[in-house]
Amino acid sequence: MIKVNLLPKELRKKKKVPFFDKYLLYVLAAIILVGIVLWVQTTRQQIEISRLDDEIAMVEAEIQKYNQLIKKVEEARALRDKIRRRMTAIQELDIQRPLAVKLLENFSQLIPEFVWVEEFREIERIATITGKSYNLKGVANLIVGLIQSEYFDQIRLNFVRDEAGKSTVPIYHFEMSANIVFLSAGEYAGEFIMPIEKPEETEGPKGKRARLGLVARGRDALELDKDRARESMQGLGR
């Protein structure tokens, strides 16, 4: 059935239009809901970040504490190693002290007449001896004494030079080197033994060979002829 409104326009009911569209309300509600979710998540993340920052600060404090302890341990180890090196050096000096005394004592007894030593230098158990002599016989006797000594080995005559110049007195400047041998370290460690005079022994084959080799070496070093060298070396080892 068709209904017809015959009332005049003034009296007719007007259709109400809603103040907000329902779709707009849905959109606004969704936006608010998303904002709330984001705020909750952000708050949680901030709380987690704050907790992690606190843990990191605690770990860094522990690391700093352990770094100080590690530094102290390293300093203690360095001090320990330093003390050990000093103790080792002191022990070596204590062992080598009587040997050095015996070595110099023996060497002083080997210096013949008319020979004076200007320098006795020892580096890594290799002794270098420089000095002067009024004749070649003194240089030769010193070499023979070093050869016969138990403290020296592999004697080497580096050079012999005639430095007399215009002087009537001959002066020979020499340098020789030898290996230092410490065969009796245990025997002399910690004690000093007084030297005992030994009777003069007859020259053996070793001394004779050394003397003949020394004559040839000195003759070559000074560029002397055979007769003059024999005169200079007369009395070697006596």
C-alpha positions in Angstrom: 0.0 0.0 0.0 1.3 3.3 -1.0 1.4 6.0 1.7 1.2 9.6 0.6 2.0 12.4 2.9 -0.6 15.1 2.3 0.7 17.4 5.0 2.1 20.7 3.9 5.9 21.0 3.7 6.0 23.0 6.9 4.4 20.2 8.9 6.3 17.3 7.3 8.9 15.4 9.5 12.5 16.1 8.4 15.0 13.2 8.1 17.7 13.5 10.8 21.3 13.4 9.5 23.8 12.0 12.1 26.4 14.4 13.4 29.3 11.9 12.7 29.5 9.4 10.1 29.8 5.9 11.5 32.7 5.0 9.1 34.6 8.0 10.4 34.0 6.8 13.9 35.5 3.4 12.9 38.6 5.0 11.5 39.1 7.2 14.5 38.7 4.2 16.8 41.2 2.2 14.8 43.7 5.1 14.9 43.3 5.4 18.7 43.7 1.6 19.1 46.8 1.6 17.1 48.2 4.6 19.1 47.5 2.8 22.3 49.3 -0.4 21.0 52.3 1.6 19.9 52.4 3.4 23.2 52.4 0.2 25.1 55.1 -1.3 22.9 57.2 1.8 23.1 56.9 1.8 26.9 57.9 -1.8 27.0 60.9 -1.2 24.8 62.0 1.8 26.9 61.8 -0.3 30.0 63.8 -3.1 28.3 66.4 -0.6 27.1 66.7 0.9 30.5 67.2 -2.5 32.0 69.9 -3.4 29.4 71.6 0.0 30.0 71.7 -0.9 33.7 73.2 -4.3 32.9 75.8 -2.8 30.6 76.8 -0.3 33.2 77.2 -3.2 35.7 79.3 -5.2 33.3 81.5 -2.2 32.4 82.0 -1.6 36.1 83.0 -5.3 36.5 85.3 -5.0 33.5 87.0 -1.9 34.9 87.4 -3.7 38.2 89.0 -6.8 36.5 91.2 -4.5 34.3 92.7 -3.0 37.5 93.2 -6.5 38.9 94.8 -7.6 35.6 97.1 -4.6 35.6 98.2 -5.4 39.2 98.8 -9.0 38.2 100.9 -8.0 35.2 102.9 -5.6 37.4 103.5 -8.3 39.9 104.6 -10.7 37.1 107.0 -8.1 35.7 108.4 -7.5 39.2 108.8 -11.2 39.6 110.6 -11.6 36.3 112.8 -8.7 37.1 113.7 -10.2 40.5 114.4 -13.5 38.9 116.7 -11.9 36.3 118.6 -10.1 39.1 118.9 -13.3 41.1 120.1 -15.2 38.1 122.7 -12.4 37.4 123.8 -12.5 41.1 124.1 -16.3 41.0 126.2 -16.1 37.8 128.4 -13.4 39.3 128.8 -15.4 42.5 129.8 -18.5 40.4 132.1 -16.6 38.1 133.7 -14.4 40.8 136.3 -16.9 42.0 136.9 -17.9 38.3 137.5 -14.3 37.3 139.9 -13.9 40.2 141.8 -17.1 39.3 141.8 -16.0 35.6 143.3 -12.6 36.3 145.7 -14.1 38.8 146.9 -16.7 36.3 147.2 -14.1 33.6 149.2 -11.7 35.8 151.7 -14.6 36.4 152.0 -15.1 32.7 153.2 -11.6 31.9 157.0 -11.8 31.3 159.6 -9.2 31.9 159.8 -6.1 29.6 156.1 -6.6 28.6 153.3 -4.4 29.9 149.6 -4.9 29.2 147.6 -1.9 28.3 144.2 -3.5 28.1 142.6 -6.8 28.9 139.1 -6.9 27.5 136.7 -9.9 27.7 133.5 -10.1 25.6 131.5 -13.3 25.5 134.4 -15.3 26.8 136.8 -14.0 24.2 139.7 -12.1 25.7 141.5 -9.4 23.7 144.9 -8.4 25.1 146.8 -5.3 23.9 150.2 -4.1 25.2 153.8 -3.3 24.4 157.1 -4.9 24.7 160.8 -4.1 24.3 161.4 -7.2 22.3 159.6 -10.0 20.4 160.8 -12.5 22.9 158.5 -11.0 25.5 155.6 -11.2 23.2 156.4 -14.8 22.3 156.8 -15.8 26.0 153.4 -14.3 26.7 151.8 -16.3 23.9 153.5 -19.5 25.1 152.3 -18.9 28.6 148.8 -18.4 27.4 149.0 -21.7 25.3 150.2 -23.6 28.4 147.5 -22.1 30.7 144.4 -24.0 31.4 142.3 -20.9 31.3 143.1 -19.9 27.6 142.7 -21.7 24.3 143.0 -20.9 20.6 145.6 -18.1 21.0 145.6 -15.7 18.1 148.2 -13.1 17.4 146.3 -10.3 15.7 149.3 -8.0 15.0 152.8 -6.9 16.1 154.1 -3.5 15.1 157.4 -1.9 15.5 156.8 1.5 17.0 160.3 2.5 18.0 160.5 5.1 15.2 163.7 7.2 15.7 164.2 5.8 19.2 167.2 3.5 19.8 165.1 1.3 22.1 162.8 -1.0 20.1 159.1 -0.9 21.2 156.6 -3.4 19.8 152.9 -2.8 20.0 150.9 -6.1 19.9 147.4 -7.4 20.1 146.3 -11.0 20.7 143.1 -12.7 21.4 142.2 -16.0 23.1 139.1 -18.0 24.1 138.6 -18.2 27.9 138.0 -21.7 29.2 136.4 -22.3 32.5 136.9 -26.0 33.1 137.0 -26.0 36.9 133.9 -23.9 37.8 132.7 -26.4 40.4 136.2 -26.7 41.9 136.6 -22.9 42.5 133.0 -21.9 43.1 132.6 -20.2 46.4 136.2 -20.3 47.6 139.6 -18.8 46.8 142.6 -21.0 46.5 146.1 -19.6 47.2 148.5 -20.1 44.3 151.2 -22.8 44.9 154.5 -22.4 43.3 155.3 -25.2 40.9 158.7 -26.4 39.9 159.7 -25.4 36.4 158.9 -28.1 33.9 160.7 -29.1 30.8 159.2 -27.7 27.7 157.2 -30.3 25.9 156.3 -30.8 22.2 153.3 -28.5 22.5 155.4 -25.5 23.6 158.0 -26.2 21.0 155.4 -26.2 18.2 153.8 -23.1 19.5 157.2 -21.4 19.7 158.1 -22.3 16.1 154.7 -21.2 14.8 155.1 -17.9 16.7 158.5 -17.3 15.2 157.1 -17.6 11.7 154.0 -15.5 12.5 156.0 -12.7 14.1 158.5 -12.8 11.3 155.7 -12.4 8.7 154.0 -9.6 10.7 157.2 -7.6 11.0 158.6 -8.5 7.6 161.9 -9.6 9.0 164.3 -11.9 7.4 165.1 -15.3 8.9 168.4 -14.3 10.6 167.1 -11.1 12.2 163.9 -12.9 13.4 166.1 -15.7 15.0 168.1 -13.1 16.8 164.9 -11.3 18.1 163.3 -14.6 19.2 166.3 -16.1 20.8 165.6 -17.4 24.3 161.9 -18.0 23.7 160.1 -19.6 26.6 163.2 -19.5 28.9 
